[in-house]
């Protein structure tokens, strides 16, 4: 468990967006579209990256496949995944506060 | 039309570019066979994008194809755990891999798999050599057989080392 947490801290931007959008049940292509929209096209999740990251995260237990809709596989974040995502968000907040020369105080 | 061209594993990007050049000259890839045979069909000159991907687990093959198809890619064929995809080029060329990390991971997966196969081969060769050695001592076999098997061991061993070096180099490059 500890190893998995370490492996994803910090995590690549692509992994962050996938995990973030899988807080609600969704499939790869839809996550990619939402990411593109939310980041104004700055973060792209092409199929190779999407497929590879989903497979890795499922193996590591961060997400799980919930059901199949035609050819689409729908995923959802797991408890462990949520924990890792929250920890990453805290890290990014700290980084942001520090980038302005401020100390990060947890709220 | 059959074309013969040889690319190594690491040159998959050069190979993709070559296939794209062929499409611009009016030749679309129909299928290809290892190690170096490519079959093209005449078409109108067009801008196509070719991308390779690789899967480790046979169950994942269809999932990988489905994912690419959803993004609008066409699967041309699969061979040896490789999948080749095609996409008509738009204003911006779609990438299969968003970052070098994903690309590095793909190459690492391929080499690790190859490394595993060669290792098994090498261990088998060593086992055969030991067995042959025993048979020679027992006077059931001529000395030449042991020379041949030792030679095979050395060749496979060299292959193993070169693959391992490739892996280390790729891990450093990215």
Interface residues (C-beta under 8 A of the other chain):
Chain A: X12 X14 X28 X29 X32 X43 X44 X45 X46 X47 X48 X49 X50 X51 X52 X53 X55 X71 X72 X73
Chain B: X51 X53 X60 X63 X64 X66 X67 X68 X69 X70 X71 X73 X94 X95 X96 X97 X98 X99 X101 X102 X103 X105 X106
